[in-house]
Amino acid sequence: MFSLPPNLQTPAALHGASAFTTVRVQGGAALLWPEHWARLSGTCAVLGLPDPASELPAFPPGLHLLRVTVTDDGTFHSVRPLNPGPRPAGGVSVVLTDWQTHPQLAAHKTGNYLPYRLAGAQAQAAGAFEGWLTDAGGFLTDGSRTSPVLEIAGQELGGRLVVPVGGLPGTTRSLWLAGQPHTERPVHVSELPQVTRAWICGAGVGVVPVSELNGRALPVHWPAVTHPALGWPE
């Protein structure tokens, strides 16, 4: 047994008392940074953390994923290359996992991130690209690394899309849905067999159609997008 290093004897390391956001960096710019910063600032206020710094570092050429983390000690950043591979023209697979989001922290990106990591690991073990989480009542809340959007047969009029409530307010998803008819409401897992199309949205992938949900094939529709944050990084 080893002694715990001093750098791990902090509330952020021991209890996940931190807030973070991940931002795509493309063409030397952090895409949707004002929106990411505003969400991060709100989480810091909830957790009693310092306000996040708003200035950004200089970025190397190419595609990167920026992570901005706030702890009691201030604002920190890390940058890694963003190489998701070829665009999955046939869509991606998603499974419903056994993991649940925290009832009070689900709307925030915090260091208390273990359920999402475990959901991602369960999805990977099942050969799926993404895993979805629920709450204690069996309602879909979020993805392990992306935000879901659904089309449910017979539920909504005029092709309106459905955003499950209870999870993180995704910045990429909000940008894509701006100006589109959609509704935000609870979605119970019993409704998933009625899903006719689905998408996942995130800084690292843009907007990606789901081709398979819990082993059931779905039609794939790549939306036409113009904002660089919405496209597959390539």
N, C-alpha and C positions, 0 to 999 in steps of 0.2 A: 504494500500500500504506500502511495506517495503523498506527500503534503500538497495541498491545493495551492497552486501558484498565486501570488498576490494579485496578478491581473485578472484572475477569475473570482476573486473575493469582492465582487461588486453586485449591487442589485440587478444590473443589466445581465450579468453572466449567471448569477444564481437563480434569479426569479423571472428573467425575461422582461425586466422593467426598462423597456426601450421601445421606440417607434421607428419605423423605417418605410421607405418607398423605393420602388425600382423603376427606372426611367430609361427608355431607349435613347441612345445617342447616335445620331445619324447626320452626316455632313457637318460634323463639329458642333451640332446643336442638341441640347437635351429636349426632346419632343414632349410637349404638354407640361413643361416644368411648372408654370404658374398653377395649373390644376393639381399637379402632384404636391406642390408645396402647400397649397391651401388645405388639402386633405391631411397632409402630415402635420401641419400646424394645429388643426382641430384635434387630432389624436394626442399631440403633446399637451394640449390644454386639458383633455380628459384625464391623462395620466399624471398631470402635475410635473411635466418635464419642461426644460427651457424651450423657448421659441426656437424653431429651426433656423439656421443661417440660410439666407436666400442666395448668396453669391455662389457661383459654381467654378470648379477648376477648369483649366484648359484641357481639351480632350485630344488624344492622338487621332490620326486619320483612321477611317474605317468605321465599322459598326461595333457598338459597345453597349453594355448594360451597366448603367450607373446605379449603385445602391447608396442611398443617403440614410444614415442611422443617427438617431438622437438619443442620448443618454443623459444622466444627471451631469456628466462631465462636458457636454457640448454636442456639436454636430460633426459627424465624421462621414467620409465617403470612401467608396472603393469602386474600381472600374475593371470590368473584365470583357474580353471579346465576346461578341454576340454572333455565334455560328450555329443556327438551328438546323442547318442542312437544307437540302432541296425543298422547294415548296411542295407540300403534300397535295397534289392536284386532286387526288381521290378523296380528300377529307381525312379526318382523324377519328379514332375510336375513343369513346368515353364509357366509364363504368361508374355505377353508384357504389361507394365504399361504405364500410362499417363505421366510419369516423364522423364525429359531430363537432360543429363549431361551438365556441364558448358563448354562453347566452348573453354576456355583457360586452365581450370584446370582438365579436364577429364583424362589427362594422369598422374595425380598426386594424391596421397592420402593426402588430406589436411583436416583441421578442418572444411572446408566448405563442410560438408558431408550430409546436409539435404536432397537433392534429393534422395540419396541412401536409407536413412532411410524411406523416404516416399514411395519409390518404394517397399521396403521390407514390409512395413505395408500394402500396397495395395495387394501385393502377398499373404500375410498371410490372409487378409480378404477374398481373393478368394479361400483359401484353398490350395494354391500352395507353394512349397518349396522355389522357387526363382522368382524374378521379374526382367525383363530386361528393360533397359533404352535406349532411342534414343537421337539423336541430333535434332536440329530445322528442318533439312531437311528430317527427317523420316528415318534416317539410324541407325541401331542397333549399339550401342557403348559398352555397359557393362552390368553386372549384379549388383544387389544391394550389393552382398557380394562375388560373384564369377565371373570368366571370362568364356565367352562362346566359344565353338568350334562347328562348323557346318559341316555337310556333305550335299551338295545340289545336287539334281538330275540334270544330264545333264549339270552341270556348269563347273566341273573340271574333268580333265583326270586322269586316274590311281588311283582313290580313294583318290585324294588329299583332305585334310581337309581345311576348310576355317576359318580364324581368322578375325572377324570383326575389322576394324580399328576405331580409335577414342576414345578408352577407355584406362583404365589402362593396362600397360604391365605386365600381371600377371606372377609372378615367378613360381608358380606351373604349369601353362599352358605351359610356355616356357620349363620347364624341360621335361614335357611329350612329347612335339612336337619335341624336339631335335632329329635329325636324321630321322624324319618322313617327307614324302612329304606333304607340306602344303603351302598355300598362304595366304597372308594378303591383304585384299581389303575391300572397302566399301560394306556393305550388306544392301540393302534397305528392309524395313519391307514387301514390296510387294513380296519379295523372300521367306519369311518364309513358305508359303504353299508348296514350293518345297524342304524344308528341309527333308531329309530322315533319318538322325540320328543327335543327338546332345549330347554334354557333357558340364558339368560345372566343373570348376577347381578352387580350393582355398586352402589356408593353413589349414582351419578348416575341410575340407571334402575330400581333395585329388582330384581324378578324378571320377566323378559320371555321369552315363548316364541319359539322359532325356527320360522319358517314355511318357510324355504328354506335348505338346506345344500348348498353347492356346486352350486346349480342344481336340486336335487332337493326337491320339495315335502314338507313334514312337516305332520302335523296340529297344530293350534294349541290349546293348553290353558293358559288363564290360571289360575294357582292362586289359591285363596281365601286371602287373607292379612289379618292384623289389625294387625301391627306396621307403623308408618309407614315404616320403612326398607325394607320389602319391596314397597311399592306404587310405581307410576309417579308421579313428582313432578308434581303438578298443584294 
